[in-house]
């Protein structure tokens, strides 16, 4: 996540973009309008230009990925990354515990085949094993 914050509210952005698009004919070029209006709202011209391009993409006047689609892709990529991390944790856990479980039997069942480590049958629990 970036450390930058949005200095300008959505209303200020929309108003600045609207001002550029409405008053573009009063200036010799679009860039001149952007420079003039960006100075009035206190942002750099490149920022206002990017807001205008984003609005044009969202309205379909310019080629590109609309904001709602880009936001959805970002959410899905984050979810995909989290799922990959969870799968990796599960994969490592299963690799760690795999030696303890062979075909559904615990490791103690494999070790307990010798008479010294065999579990006492339930009917002998609590009795001395002589």
C-alpha positions in Angstrom: 0.0 0.0 0.0 1.4 3.4 -0.9 2.1 6.1 1.7 0.4 8.8 -0.4 -3.0 10.1 0.4 -5.6 11.8 -1.8 -5.3 15.5 -1.1 -8.3 16.4 -3.3 -11.8 15.1 -2.7 -13.8 13.5 -5.4 -15.9 16.6 -5.7 -12.9 18.8 -6.3 -11.5 16.4 -8.9 -14.8 16.2 -10.7 -15.3 20.0 -10.7 -11.7 20.6 -12.0 -12.2 18.1 -14.8 -15.5 19.6 -15.7 -14.0 23.1 -15.7 -11.2 22.0 -18.1 -13.7 20.3 -20.5 -16.2 23.2 -20.4 -13.6 26.0 -20.8 -11.2 24.2 -23.2 -12.4 26.4 -26.1 -11.3 29.5 -24.2 -7.7 28.5 -24.3 -5.3 27.9 -27.3 -4.9 24.2 -26.3 -6.2 21.7 -23.8 -2.8 21.8 -22.0 -3.1 25.5 -21.5 -6.5 25.0 -19.9 -5.1 22.3 -17.7 -2.2 24.5 -16.6 -4.5 27.4 -15.8 -7.1 25.4 -13.9 -4.6 23.3 -12.0 -3.0 26.5 -10.7 -6.4 27.6 -9.4 -7.0 24.4 -7.4 -3.4 23.9 -6.3 -2.3 20.8 -8.0 0.3 20.1 -10.7 -0.9 20.0 -14.3 0.1 16.3 -14.7 -2.3 15.3 -11.9 -5.2 17.2 -13.5 -4.3 15.7 -16.9 -4.4 12.2 -15.4 -7.8 12.9 -13.9 -9.1 14.0 -17.3 -7.7 10.9 -19.0 -9.3 8.6 -16.3 -12.6 10.3 -16.9 -12.3 9.8 -20.7 -11.4 6.1 -20.2 -14.4 5.6 -17.8 -16.8 7.3 -20.3 -15.5 5.3 -23.2 -14.0 8.2 -25.1 -10.4 6.9 -24.8 -9.1 3.3 -24.9 -8.2 1.7 -21.6 -9.4 -0.2 -18.6 -12.3 1.6 -16.8 -11.9 2.3 -13.1 -14.6 -0.2 -11.9 -12.9 -3.0 -13.9 -9.5 -2.0 -12.6 -10.7 -2.0 -9.0 -12.4 -5.4 -9.4 -9.1 -6.8 -10.9 -7.2 -5.4 -8.0 -9.5 -7.1 -5.5 -9.4 -10.4 -7.3 -5.6 -10.2 -7.5 -5.4 -9.6 -3.7 -7.7 -12.5 -3.1 -5.7 -14.7 -5.4 -2.5 -13.8 -3.6 -4.0 -14.6 -0.2 -5.3 -18.0 -1.5 -1.9 -18.8 -2.9 -0.3 -18.0 0.4 -2.8 -20.2 2.2 -2.2 -23.1 -0.2 1.5 -22.7 0.3 1.1 -22.9 4.1 -1.1 -26.0 3.7 1.4 -27.6 1.3 4.2 -27.1 3.8 2.1 -28.4 6.7 1.1 -31.5 4.8 4.8 -32.1 3.8 5.8 -31.7 7.5 3.1 -34.1 8.8 3.3 -36.6 5.9 5.9 -38.8 7.6 3.6 -39.2 10.6 0.7 -40.4 8.6 1.0 -43.3 6.2 -2.2 -44.6 4.5 -4.4 -43.3 7.3 -2.4 -44.8 10.2 -0.5 -42.7 12.7 3.3 -43.1 13.3 2.7 -44.7 16.6 0.9 -47.6 14.9 4.0 -48.2 12.8 6.4 -47.9 15.7 4.3 -50.1 18.0 4.9 -53.3 16.2 7.7 -54.2 18.6 6.7 -55.7 22.0 8.3 -52.9 24.1 6.4 -50.1 22.5 3.1 -51.8 21.8 0.0 -50.1 23.3 -1.7 -52.1 26.0 -5.1 -53.4 24.8 -8.1 -51.6 26.4 -9.2 -54.6 28.4 -5.8 -54.6 30.3 -5.7 -50.9 31.1 -5.1 -50.3 34.7 -3.6 -53.8 35.3 0.0 -54.7 35.7 1.5 -56.2 32.5 3.4 -59.2 33.8 
